[in-house]
Amino acid sequence: MPGRPGVAIVGAGPAGLVLAHLLQRQGIPFVVFEWQTRADLCRLSKAGLIEYRTVRLLEREGIAPSILDFSVENHRCEFRTPGESVVVEYAALTGGRPHYIYPQHQLVRRLCDSLTEVGGEVRFGQEVRAVRHAPGGVVLSVDGPDGDRSEIECEVAVGCEGSKSAVAAAMSPARVCEQSLPVRFLVIRGAAPPLEMHMIYAAHPRGFAGQLRRGPDQTRYMLEIPGTDIIADWPEQRVRAELSARLGVGGRLDDVPLGEFGLLDMRVRVIEPMQQGPFFLAGDAAHLITPAGGKGMNLAIQDAVELGHGLIERFGPKQDGTRLSAYSQTRLPHIWRTQAFSNWFLHLSLTSLRDGQEPPAAMPGGFGDGLRQGWITALQNDALFARWFAHAYAGVDPG
C-alpha cells in the first residue's frame, strides 16, 4: 500500500466510521469520503435503538465504553389499539438484556471526533461520483467542496454511503432483491422527553403511530401516511391531532415542540453478493430495511465489524484473505433473518398492508386486523412465542 490509501471508505455514517476505527487501530491505511459537511452529518437525528448484541460487539472491539458509552436502557415496549394496551417486558424475557438508546447523530459525532483526534482522515464535503477498476485496485472520481474533480487510487473501495452508492453501481453483476410498499412514514422530532419511558407502537384504524425514545430531551414520532403524500399535506396541527388520536394520549402532546419533519419510504432491498473483487458494501449501501424493530443501524455496525476484521487479516501482517472473501457468505444469512423479522413487525403495526379485498384503512375490522390481534394475543399468552419475539427484538442470541 505504499504511497496511497489502502482502503477508501465512502460514507461517514455508523458503518463507515466503525470500520475506520478498526482499521486505524491496526495501522491499515484508509481515507473516509463524506459528501456532507461535518455539521450537517452530525445534525439530523435518525435511528437510535441499539441492540444488545451490537453493544456487546462494540465492547469486544474496544469502542464501547471507551468511545461510545451505552448507559440509557429500554426494557419494554407497548402495543396499542383503540381498545387495549399490551406491554411486553422483553428484557425480562431475555434474562435482563435490554436495548440501549443512542441517537444516531450523537453516535456519529462521537465517532467522528474520536477518529480525527487520533489522526484518522475524514474528507468532508467530498462526493464520490464514480468508482472503477484499475490495475492493482480501484480509482475513485471525487468532487471536492469547490466543484473540482480529482481521482484517487486505492486498493479497495467500501461503499457505506447509503442507497445511492457509487460503489454498488460499479458492481454490475450483483443481484438486487427489492420491494417497495405503498406507504410511507412521516417522521417528526419532539423536543421533549417521551410521554412514556418505553417504545409505543399504536395500530389505529386511520394508520400506525409510534413513539420512539431518542434521549432525555427528545423523542421521535412516526405517522403512517399514504405513499403519495408529501410534507406539505401534513401541517403541524394535523400532525398533532393524528398523533394524539392514534396514540390515544389526549392533550399530552399539546405543549411538546414538534419539528424536523421528514418522509421515510418503505423500501426494502438486499444486494447479493455484498462484494466483488476490490468492491465491498456495508450498511444501507448493501441492504435497506424497514424501520420496524429498529434494525438498520445495528446491521450496519455489524457489517462494519465483520468487514473490518476481513480487511485487517488481508492487509495486515497475516496477509490472509480467507475471511474477507467470505464476507457476504457470513453476513447475508443474518441480514435475511433480520429482514424477515422487520417485515413481520411492519405487518403487525401498519393498518394499510392488507392482502385481498379489505375495507379501507379508515374502517375498523377486516382480516388484517384479525391477524394483528392474533399476534398480540400470542405475545400475551404464548410463553415460547413471547420469548422468540423478545430475543429477536432486543437482538439477543438465544442460548
Long-range contacts (C-beta under 8 A, 24 or more apart in sequence): 1-29, 1-155, 1-315, 4-29, 4-137, 4-152, 4-153, 4-154, 4-155, 5-29, 5-30, 5-31, 5-121, 5-152, 5-154, 5-155, 6-30, 6-154, 6-155, 6-156, 6-315, 7-31, 7-154, 7-155, 7-156, 7-157, 7-158, 7-311, 7-315, 8-33, 8-128, 8-138, 8-140, 8-152, 8-154, 8-156, 8-157, 8-158, 9-33, 9-158, 9-160, 10-128, 10-131, 10-140, 10-157, 10-158, 10-159, 10-160, 10-161, 10-165, 10-166, 10-167, 10-285, 11-159, 11-160, 11-161, 11-162, 11-165, 11-283, 11-285, 12-36, 12-41, 12-108, 12-112, 12-122, 12-124, 12-160, 13-104, 13-108, 13-160, 13-161, 13-162, 13-283, 13-284, 13-300, 14-104, 14-107, 14-108, 14-111, 14-283, 14-297, 14-300, 14-301, 14-304, 15-160, 15-282, 15-283, 15-300, 15-301, 15-303, 15-304, 16-158, 16-160, 16-161, 16-282, 16-283, 16-304, 17-108, 17-111, 17-112, 17-115, 18-58, 18-61, 18-63, 18-111, 18-301, 18-304, 18-305, 18-308, 19-158, 19-160, 19-282, 19-304, 19-307, 19-308, 19-311, 20-115, 20-120, 20-122, 21-61, 21-63, 21-67, 21-111, 21-114, 21-115, 21-120, 22-61, 22-304, 22-305, 22-308, 22-309, 22-312, 23-308, 23-311, 23-312, 24-115, 24-118, 24-119, 24-120, 25-62, 26-312, 26-316, 27-316, 28-311, 28-312, 28-315, 28-316, 30-120, 30-121, 31-121, 31-122, 31-123, 31-152, 31-154, 32-115, 32-120, 32-121, 32-122, 32-123, 33-123, 33-126, 33-127, 33-128, 33-140, 33-142, 34-122, 34-123, 34-124, 34-125, 34-126, 35-125, 35-126, 35-127, 35-128, 35-161, 36-124, 36-125, 37-124, 37-125, 38-112, 38-122, 38-124, 41-105, 41-108, 41-112, 41-124, 42-105, 42-106, 42-108, 42-109, 42-112, 43-105, 44-105, 44-260, 45-103, 45-104, 45-105, 45-189, 45-214, 45-218, 45-220, 45-260, 46-103, 46-104, 46-105, 46-297, 47-103, 47-104, 47-291, 47-294, 47-296, 47-297, 48-101, 48-102, 48-103, 48-104, 48-212, 48-213, 48-214, 48-215, 48-220, 48-294, 48-297, 49-74, 49-99, 49-100, 49-101, 49-199, 49-212, 49-213, 49-294, 49-297, 49-298, 50-99, 50-100, 50-101, 50-102, 50-297, 50-298, 51-99, 51-294, 51-295, 51-298, 51-394, 51-395, 51-396, 52-94, 52-97, 52-98, 52-99, 52-100, 52-394, 52-395, 52-396, 53-298, 53-302, 53-395, 53-396, 53-397, 54-298, 54-301, 54-302, 54-395, 55-100, 57-301, 57-302, 57-305, 58-301, 58-305, 61-305, 67-110, 67-111, 67-114, 68-102, 68-107, 68-110, 68-111, 70-100, 70-102, 71-100, 72-100, 72-101, 72-102, 72-213, 72-215, 72-216, 73-98, 73-99, 73-100, 73-101, 74-98, 74-99, 74-100, 74-101, 74-197, 74-198, 74-199, 74-213, 75-99, 75-198, 76-198, 76-199, 77-198, 77-199, 77-200, 77-201, 77-393, 78-196, 78-198, 78-199, 78-200, 78-201, 79-201, 79-202, 79-203, 79-348, 79-376, 79-379, 80-200, 80-201, 80-202, 80-203, 80-247, 80-248, 81-202, 81-203, 81-204, 81-372, 81-373, 81-376, 82-204, 82-205, 82-248, 82-364, 86-376, 86-379, 86-380, 87-198, 88-379, 88-386, 88-389, 88-390, 90-389, 90-390, 90-393, 90-394, 91-390, 91-394, 93-386, 93-387, 93-390, 93-391, 94-387, 94-390, 94-391, 94-394, 94-396, 95-396, 97-394, 97-396, 98-394, 99-294, 99-394, 99-395, 101-213, 101-214, 101-215, 103-214, 103-215, 103-218, 104-297, 106-215, 107-297, 128-161, 128-166, 128-167, 129-166, 130-166, 130-169, 130-170, 131-157, 131-166, 131-167, 131-169, 131-170, 131-279, 132-170, 133-170, 133-277, 133-278, 137-278, 138-170, 138-278, 138-279, 140-166, 155-278, 155-315, 156-278, 156-279, 156-280, 156-311, 157-278, 157-279, 157-280, 158-280, 158-281, 158-282, 158-307, 159-279, 159-280, 159-281, 159-282, 159-285, 159-286, 160-281, 160-282, 160-283, 160-285, 160-300, 160-304, 161-285, 162-283, 162-284, 162-285, 163-267, 163-269, 163-284, 163-285, 163-288, 165-281, 165-285, 167-279, 167-280, 167-281, 167-285, 168-271, 168-281, 168-285, 168-286, 170-279, 171-271, 171-276, 171-279, 171-281, 173-276, 174-271, 174-272, 174-273, 174-276, 175-271, 175-272, 176-269, 176-270, 176-271, 177-269, 177-270, 177-271, 177-272, 178-267, 178-268, 178-269, 178-270, 178-288, 179-267, 179-268, 179-269, 180-265, 180-266, 180-267, 180-268, 181-227, 181-266, 181-267, 181-268, 181-290, 181-346, 181-353, 182-226, 182-227, 182-352, 183-224, 183-225, 183-226, 183-227, 183-266, 183-350, 183-352, 183-353, 184-224, 184-225, 184-226, 184-227, 184-229, 184-263, 184-264, 184-265, 184-266, 185-222, 185-223, 185-224, 185-225, 185-263, 185-264, 185-266, 185-291, 186-222, 186-223, 186-225, 186-229, 186-231, 186-234, 186-239, 186-261, 186-262, 186-263, 186-264, 187-220, 187-221, 187-222, 187-260, 187-261, 187-262, 187-263, 187-264, 188-220, 188-221, 188-222, 188-223, 188-239, 188-243, 188-258, 188-259, 188-260, 188-261, 188-262, 189-214, 189-218, 189-219, 189-220, 189-221, 189-258, 189-259, 189-260, 190-218, 190-219, 190-220, 190-221, 190-253, 190-256, 190-257, 190-258, 191-217, 191-218, 191-256, 191-257, 191-258, 191-259, 192-217, 192-218, 192-219, 192-255, 192-256, 192-257, 193-217, 193-219, 194-219, 195-219, 195-247, 195-249, 195-252, 195-253, 200-247, 201-348, 201-349, 202-246, 202-247, 202-248, 203-348, 203-349, 203-350, 203-351, 203-369, 203-372, 204-245, 204-246, 204-351, 205-351, 205-361, 205-362, 205-363, 205-364, 206-242, 206-245, 206-246, 206-351, 206-361, 206-362, 207-242, 207-246, 207-350, 207-351, 207-352, 207-361, 208-246, 208-349, 208-350, 208-351, 209-242, 209-243, 209-246, 209-247, 210-349, 211-247, 212-294, 219-256, 221-258, 222-264, 222-291, 224-350, 224-351, 224-352, 226-352, 227-265, 227-266, 230-263, 231-261, 231-262, 231-263, 234-261, 264-291, 266-290, 266-346, 268-339, 268-342, 268-343, 270-332, 270-335, 270-336, 270-339, 272-328, 272-332, 273-328, 273-329, 273-332, 274-303, 274-327, 274-328, 274-331, 274-332, 275-324, 275-325, 275-327, 275-328, 280-307, 280-327, 282-307, 286-335, 287-335, 287-339, 289-338, 289-339, 289-342, 290-342, 290-343, 290-345, 290-346, 292-342, 292-343, 292-345, 292-346, 292-348, 292-349, 293-341, 293-342, 293-345, 293-392, 293-393, 295-338, 295-341, 295-342, 295-395, 298-395, 299-334, 299-335, 299-338, 302-331, 302-334, 303-331, 306-330, 306-331, 341-392, 341-393, 345-393, 347-371, 347-372, 348-372, 348-375, 348-376
